[in-house]
Amino acid sequence: MLPKLNRKRALFVLTKIDEILAWERRSEAERDTRFVELGRYLCECERGVLATGETKSFDEFLTRRFPESRRRLTTSCRP
C-alpha cells in the first residue's frame, strides 16, 4: 500500500532540496574563484615580485605553507 501524498510537505521538501543545491553551486563557484586568486598570488611569489624572506626557494615556501598538500608544483608560472 502506497503512503498518502502530502502535497504541502512534498512541496516543502522539494523547495529545501533546491535551496541546498543552489547553495552548493554558489559555494563551489566561490571556492573556484578563491583557488584562482590563490594561484595568481602564488605565481607572484614564484616570480619573486614578493620577497617572503622566510625561505630560500619557492619549493621550500610551498612545503612550509602547504605541509598537508600532496600536490607539487610541476609547471612554472613564468612565461
Backbone as a chain_set.jsonl record, in Angstrom:
{"seq": "MLPKLNRKRALFVLTKIDEILAWERRSEAERDTRFVELGRYLCECERGVLATGETKSFDEFLTRRFPESRRRLTTSCRP", "coords": {"N": [[0.837, -1.171, 0.0], [0.616, 2.169, -0.897], [1.934, 5.173, 0.581], [-0.044, 7.973, 1.677], [-0.076, 10.917, -0.236], [1.269, 13.899, 0.815], [0.857, 16.862, -0.242], [1.625, 19.492, 0.499], [3.796, 19.036, 2.229], [5.476, 17.686, 0.434], [6.034, 19.71, -1.444], [7.401, 21.48, 0.235], [9.674, 19.921, 0.894], [10.858, 19.517, -1.65], [11.444, 22.172, -2.285], [13.334, 22.77, -0.297], [15.375, 21.0, -1.062], [16.078, 22.122, -3.542], [17.013, 24.631, -2.622], [19.273, 23.845, -1.139], [20.867, 22.673, -3.143], [21.292, 24.924, -4.754], [22.748, 26.52, -2.972], [25.016, 24.902, -2.756], [26.064, 25.087, -5.368], [26.715, 27.827, -5.425], [28.656, 27.865, -3.415], [30.637, 26.206, -4.521], [31.343, 27.749, -6.741], [32.398, 30.008, -5.464], [34.561, 28.827, -4.135], [36.081, 27.967, -6.339], [36.719, 30.466, -7.436], [38.29, 31.506, -5.364], [40.473, 29.725, -5.427], [41.582, 30.334, -7.903], [42.371, 32.946, -7.39], [44.237, 32.432, -5.34], [46.126, 30.991, -6.848], [47.063, 33.012, -8.553], [48.357, 34.706, -6.719], [50.313, 32.947, -5.76], [51.814, 32.572, -8.084], [52.832, 35.13, -8.318], [54.475, 35.184, -6.073], [56.313, 33.207, -6.819], [57.544, 34.363, -9.026], [59.085, 36.179, -7.781], [58.269, 38.699, -7.206], [57.226, 39.303, -4.793], [59.018, 39.399, -1.97], [59.53, 36.978, 0.285], [61.281, 36.309, 2.311], [61.353, 34.257, 4.119], [62.148, 31.794, 3.179], [64.447, 29.874, 1.102], [63.874, 28.982, -1.422], [61.194, 28.693, -3.862], [59.928, 26.204, -3.851], [60.492, 25.348, -1.252], [59.054, 27.258, 0.132], [56.425, 26.544, -0.651], [56.272, 23.987, 0.531], [56.449, 24.632, 3.235], [54.195, 26.304, 3.619], [52.071, 24.736, 2.754], [51.893, 22.09, 4.121], [50.357, 19.752, 4.234], [49.662, 19.175, 1.679], [49.431, 17.092, -1.172], [50.083, 17.649, -3.661], [52.423, 18.845, -6.017], [54.358, 21.507, -7.341], [54.415, 21.547, -10.738], [54.671, 22.923, -13.053], [55.97, 26.0, -14.155], [55.113, 29.369, -13.304], [56.163, 31.246, -14.758], [56.477, 33.064, -17.832]], "CA": [[0.0, 0.0, 0.0], [1.372, 3.404, -1.012], [1.562, 6.192, 1.571], [-0.839, 9.082, 1.167], [0.763, 12.047, -0.616], [1.038, 15.181, 1.48], [1.352, 17.817, -1.231], [2.281, 20.615, 1.165], [5.103, 18.549, 2.685], [6.272, 17.383, -0.757], [6.491, 20.99, -1.976], [8.403, 21.971, 1.174], [10.886, 19.101, 0.745], [11.466, 19.826, -2.944], [11.988, 23.526, -2.177], [14.559, 22.666, 0.505], [16.385, 20.35, -1.909], [16.524, 23.145, -4.498], [17.808, 25.62, -1.89], [20.569, 23.238, -0.801], [21.634, 22.54, -4.379], [21.698, 26.279, -5.162], [23.824, 26.894, -2.045], [26.209, 24.143, -3.129], [26.609, 25.686, -6.593], [27.352, 29.1, -5.038], [29.863, 27.538, -2.641], [31.64, 25.71, -5.467], [31.799, 28.884, -7.554], [33.256, 30.833, -4.616], [35.808, 28.072, -3.923], [36.843, 28.047, -7.586], [37.239, 31.829, -7.531], [39.373, 31.646, -4.38], [41.642, 28.979, -5.891], [42.182, 31.127, -8.978], [43.043, 34.057, -6.72], [45.411, 31.855, -4.686], [47.097, 30.693, -7.895], [47.679, 34.268, -9.002], [49.29, 35.159, -5.682], [51.452, 32.022, -5.74], [52.653, 32.904, -9.239], [53.531, 36.366, -7.98], [55.563, 34.791, -5.154], [57.335, 32.463, -7.555], [58.277, 35.296, -9.89], [59.969, 36.993, -6.97], [57.741, 40.043, -7.029], [57.037, 39.456, -3.353], [60.119, 38.752, -1.259], [58.996, 36.468, 1.546], [62.319, 36.358, 3.311], [61.317, 33.129, 5.038], [62.675, 30.574, 2.565], [65.472, 30.046, 0.074], [63.326, 28.654, -2.735], [59.741, 28.652, -3.952], [59.517, 24.868, -3.419], [60.535, 25.338, 0.208], [57.91, 28.079, 0.53], [55.22, 25.723, -0.8], [56.309, 22.918, 1.517], [56.145, 25.217, 4.547], [52.836, 26.852, 3.666], [51.081, 23.698, 2.453], [52.52, 20.828, 4.53], [49.455, 18.613, 4.037], [49.373, 19.02, 0.26], [50.064, 16.003, -1.914], [50.411, 18.187, -4.985], [53.698, 19.555, -6.141], [54.388, 22.425, -8.467], [55.012, 20.858, -11.879], [54.961, 23.885, -14.115], [56.326, 27.324, -13.655], [54.212, 30.464, -13.655], [56.93, 32.175, -15.626], [56.137, 32.95, -19.269]], "C": [[0.891, 1.247, 0.0], [0.943, 4.399, 0.063], [0.787, 7.317, 0.897], [0.089, 10.27, 0.906], [0.323, 13.307, 0.113], [1.666, 16.248, 0.582], [2.108, 18.996, -0.596], [3.681, 20.209, 1.623], [6.014, 18.272, 1.488], [6.831, 18.665, -1.37], [7.59, 21.579, -1.09], [9.726, 21.235, 0.984], [11.596, 19.422, -0.566], [12.087, 21.231, -2.944], [13.297, 23.511, -1.403], [15.686, 22.027, -0.297], [16.942, 21.358, -2.905], [17.388, 24.205, -3.828], [19.207, 25.085, -1.576], [21.438, 23.099, -2.043], [22.121, 23.9, -4.88], [22.837, 26.77, -4.272], [25.125, 26.185, -2.419], [26.86, 24.72, -4.39], [27.318, 27.004, -6.283], [28.661, 28.838, -4.305], [30.985, 27.058, -3.554], [32.203, 26.845, -6.311], [32.73, 29.773, -6.736], [34.594, 30.139, -4.373], [36.679, 28.135, -5.177], [37.481, 29.422, -7.749], [38.412, 32.026, -6.584], [40.636, 30.906, -4.819], [42.342, 29.701, -7.035], [42.964, 32.283, -8.375], [44.322, 33.57, -6.016], [46.503, 31.558, -5.701], [47.809, 31.938, -8.39], [48.703, 34.773, -7.992], [50.509, 34.251, -5.595], [52.387, 32.284, -6.917], [53.46, 34.165, -8.972], [54.699, 36.068, -7.033], [56.686, 34.103, -5.918], [58.177, 33.381, -8.422], [59.196, 36.208, -9.097], [59.499, 38.412, -6.777], [57.572, 40.336, -5.54], [58.156, 38.701, -2.644], [59.611, 38.296, 0.097], [60.031, 36.527, 2.653], [62.33, 35.169, 4.248], [61.948, 31.864, 4.477], [63.7, 30.909, 1.495], [64.923, 29.791, -1.326], [61.801, 28.635, -2.681], [59.216, 27.287, -3.51], [59.5, 24.766, -1.897], [59.367, 26.142, 0.777], [56.623, 27.26, 0.468], [55.148, 24.629, 0.259], [55.957, 23.447, 2.909], [54.692, 25.667, 4.655], [51.744, 25.8, 3.473], [51.63, 22.324, 2.837], [51.657, 19.599, 4.273], [49.212, 18.303, 2.56], [50.132, 17.852, -0.347], [50.512, 16.483, -3.28], [51.734, 18.912, -4.938], [53.628, 20.446, -7.382], [55.11, 21.737, -9.621], [55.341, 21.81, -13.019], [55.223, 25.246, -13.495], [55.257, 28.328, -14.082], [54.89, 31.43, -14.604], [56.578, 31.964, -17.089], [57.277, 32.379, -20.084]], "O": [[1.812, 1.357, 0.81], [-0.232, 4.477, 0.422], [0.945, 7.575, -0.297], [0.94, 10.59, 1.735], [-0.833, 13.722, 0.038], [2.87, 16.498, 0.65], [3.129, 19.433, -1.126], [4.642, 20.954, 1.428], [7.201, 18.594, 1.53], [7.994, 18.695, -1.773], [8.583, 22.109, -1.589], [10.782, 21.865, 0.921], [12.816, 19.581, -0.582], [13.142, 21.443, -3.542], [14.263, 24.162, -1.801], [16.831, 22.471, -0.218], [18.157, 21.437, -3.089], [18.389, 24.637, -4.4], [20.201, 25.795, -1.731], [22.635, 23.383, -1.991], [23.243, 24.012, -5.375], [23.79, 27.373, -4.765], [26.199, 26.787, -2.402], [28.085, 24.825, -4.46], [28.396, 27.27, -6.813], [29.659, 29.515, -4.55], [32.14, 27.448, -3.387], [33.407, 26.896, -6.565], [33.743, 30.245, -7.252], [35.643, 30.784, -4.402], [37.89, 28.335, -5.078], [38.639, 29.533, -8.15], [39.415, 32.638, -6.951], [41.745, 31.397, -4.61], [43.57, 29.679, -7.122], [44.085, 32.569, -8.796], [45.362, 34.223, -6.093], [47.676, 31.838, -5.453], [49.018, 31.921, -8.62], [49.789, 35.215, -8.368], [51.622, 34.731, -5.38], [53.607, 32.227, -6.769], [54.627, 34.26, -9.352], [55.781, 36.637, -7.177], [57.864, 34.381, -5.693], [59.388, 33.195, -8.538], [60.002, 36.933, -9.679], [60.233, 39.247, -6.246], [57.751, 41.468, -5.091], [58.218, 37.474, -2.723], [59.297, 39.118, 0.959], [59.69, 36.77, 3.811], [63.219, 35.063, 5.093], [62.254, 30.946, 5.237], [63.814, 32.048, 1.043], [65.446, 30.322, -2.306], [61.2, 28.57, -1.608], [58.172, 27.21, -2.864], [58.592, 24.165, -1.322], [58.766, 25.754, 1.779], [55.826, 27.271, 1.405], [54.082, 24.373, 0.819], [55.25, 22.786, 3.668], [54.039, 25.433, 5.672], [50.629, 25.956, 3.969], [51.814, 21.475, 1.965], [52.191, 18.502, 4.11], [48.619, 17.276, 2.232], [51.315, 17.649, -0.074], [51.247, 15.783, -3.976], [52.102, 19.513, -3.929], [52.916, 20.149, -8.341], [56.283, 21.384, -9.499], [56.199, 21.519, -13.852], [54.721, 25.562, -12.416], [54.587, 28.147, -15.098], [54.256, 32.316, -15.176], [56.401, 30.831, -17.538], [57.149, 32.221, -21.298]]}, "num_chains": 1, "name": "protein.A"}
